[in-house]
Amino acid sequence: MDSTLNLQARLKRCRPAHLLMGVFFQGTVEHLERLIGSEVTDELRAQVKSTQTPLSPVLFYPASDYLRLLQLGAQALVARGRSFPVAMEELGYGSAEALFASSMGKMLLAAAEKGPHEGFSEVPAVTKMLAHFGEREYQRVAEARGRFIFRGALQGPSWTIGLLRAGLERIAGRAGTLEVDPAAFIPYLDFTVELHW
């Protein structure tokens, strides 16, 4: 459901007030280094203003720079044989490692000790602290089923699926399934993700 054109459209919607915490930049760069090596990653960083100097995981940076990093990273992965949606999903998955190592990620994991729904229900509040754009809502659907509703999600559905896949593995302790609901999909910004574990 995601594409290069959709990412470009999201980039155009970025405003100076749209900020994202450095932990996502850090996680994505580190994941790209593991996948394609630091030489290629250094070339990508040179093209994104916020990543040209060392990043602080707790400071905020322009979301437009993060989307540019995702665009370049996805292009590098596509050049190595992945489809664009798969590349974006990998980048979302990779950014989760740095997130879970942060204090906010640890809050999520602590809440999840009570159960997956408790952990997932903390995601909207934690994400509000990490990203100054978009809206997120979690709904408990059944004992082992939940639903995330995203509005104005600049990272897009593929990246979000990757991040949630990592979260599902950490919070529920197994892979489970994640699907974007086609009935609730508004191209490139608003979508609903169904989780089952």
C-alpha positions in Angstrom: 0.0 0.0 0.0 3.0 2.3 0.3 5.1 3.7 -2.6 7.8 6.1 -3.4 5.2 8.5 -4.7 3.3 8.3 -1.4 6.5 9.0 0.5 7.2 12.1 -1.7 3.6 13.3 -1.0 4.2 12.9 2.7 7.4 14.9 2.4 5.5 17.7 0.8 3.1 17.8 3.7 5.9 18.3 6.3 5.9 21.6 8.1 8.5 23.2 10.3 6.4 22.3 13.4 6.5 18.6 12.5 9.3 17.3 14.7 10.5 13.8 15.6 12.8 12.7 18.4 16.3 11.7 17.5 15.9 8.2 18.8 14.2 7.3 15.5 17.0 8.8 13.4 19.5 6.9 15.5 17.7 3.6 15.2 17.3 3.9 11.5 20.9 4.9 10.8 22.2 2.0 13.0 19.9 -0.5 11.3 21.0 0.7 7.9 24.6 0.3 8.9 23.9 -3.3 9.9 22.1 -3.9 6.6 24.3 -2.1 4.1 27.4 -1.0 5.9 28.7 2.3 7.2 30.3 3.4 3.9 26.9 3.6 2.2 25.2 5.0 5.4 27.8 7.8 5.6 26.9 8.8 2.0 23.2 8.9 3.0 23.9 10.9 6.1 25.8 13.5 4.1 22.6 14.1 2.2 20.3 14.7 5.3 21.0 17.9 7.2 20.1 16.6 10.7 22.3 13.5 10.4 25.5 15.4 9.2 26.5 15.9 12.9 26.1 13.5 15.8 22.4 13.1 16.8 21.0 13.2 20.3 18.3 10.6 20.8 16.4 13.0 23.1 16.4 16.1 21.0 13.8 16.9 18.3 14.7 17.1 14.6 12.6 18.0 11.5 10.3 15.2 10.4 11.2 16.2 6.8 14.8 15.2 7.4 13.6 11.8 8.8 11.5 11.2 5.8 14.4 12.1 3.6 16.5 9.6 5.5 13.8 6.9 5.0 13.6 7.8 1.3 17.4 7.4 0.8 17.6 4.3 3.0 14.7 2.7 1.1 16.3 3.5 -2.2 19.5 1.8 -1.0 17.6 -1.3 0.1 15.5 -1.4 -3.2 18.8 -1.3 -5.1 19.7 -4.5 -3.2 16.6 -6.3 -4.3 13.8 -5.4 -1.8 10.5 -3.9 -2.8 9.8 -0.4 -1.6 7.1 -1.5 1.0 9.5 -4.2 2.3 12.3 -1.7 2.6 10.2 0.8 4.5 9.0 -2.0 6.8 12.6 -3.0 7.5 13.4 0.6 8.4 10.5 0.8 10.8 11.4 -2.5 12.4 15.0 -1.3 12.8 14.1 2.0 14.4 12.2 0.1 17.1 15.4 -1.3 18.6 16.6 2.2 19.6 13.1 3.1 20.7 12.9 0.1 23.1 16.3 1.0 24.5 15.1 4.5 25.4 13.4 5.4 28.6 10.0 5.8 26.8 10.4 2.4 25.2 11.1 0.9 28.6 7.9 2.5 29.9 6.0 0.7 27.1 7.7 -2.6 28.0 6.9 -2.1 31.7 3.2 -1.5 31.0 3.3 -4.6 28.7 4.2 -6.8 31.7 0.6 -6.6 32.7 -0.5 -7.8 29.2 -0.2 -6.9 25.6 -3.2 -4.6 25.6 -1.8 -2.6 28.4 1.4 -2.2 26.6 -0.2 -1.2 23.3 -2.6 1.2 25.0 0.5 3.2 26.1 1.7 3.6 22.5 -0.4 6.7 21.6 0.8 8.6 24.7 4.4 7.6 24.3 4.3 8.5 20.6 2.8 11.9 21.3 6.0 12.6 23.4 8.2 11.4 20.5 6.5 13.0 17.5 5.0 16.4 17.1 2.5 15.4 14.4 -0.3 12.9 13.7 -2.8 11.2 16.0 -2.8 7.6 17.2 -5.5 5.6 18.9 -5.4 2.0 20.2 -8.6 -0.1 20.6 -8.9 -3.4 22.3 -10.9 -5.6 19.9 -10.7 -9.1 21.5 -8.5 -11.0 24.0 -5.6 -11.4 21.5 -6.6 -8.7 18.9 -6.2 -4.9 18.8 -6.5 -2.1 16.4 -4.3 1.1 15.9 -5.8 4.0 14.1 -3.3 6.5 12.6 -4.2 10.0 11.3 -1.5 12.2 9.7 1.2 9.5 10.0 4.0 11.0 8.0 6.2 7.8 8.2 3.4 5.9 6.3 1.9 2.4 6.6 4.9 0.2 5.7 7.2 1.9 8.2 4.5 1.7 10.8 3.9 -2.0 10.2 7.6 -2.6 10.7 7.7 -0.7 14.0 4.5 -2.4 15.2 5.9 -5.8 14.2 8.9 -5.2 16.4 6.6 -4.0 19.2 4.3 -7.1 18.8 7.3 -9.4 19.1 8.6 -7.5 22.2 5.2 -6.9 23.9 3.2 -10.1 23.0 6.3 -12.3 22.8 5.5 -13.6 19.3 5.2 -12.5 15.7 1.4 -12.5 15.3 -0.1 -10.8 12.3 -0.5 -7.1 11.3 -2.6 -5.9 8.4 -3.6 -2.5 7.1 -7.4 -2.4 6.8 -8.1 -1.5 3.2 -11.5 -0.1 4.1 -9.9 2.5 6.4 -7.0 3.4 4.2 -6.7 7.0 3.0 -3.7 7.1 0.7 -0.4 7.8 2.4 -1.4 9.5 5.7 -4.5 7.8 7.4 -4.8 4.1 8.0 -5.8 1.4 10.5 -3.6 -1.5 11.4 -5.2 -4.7 12.8 -3.1 -6.8 15.2 -3.6 -10.4 16.2 -1.3 -12.5 18.4 
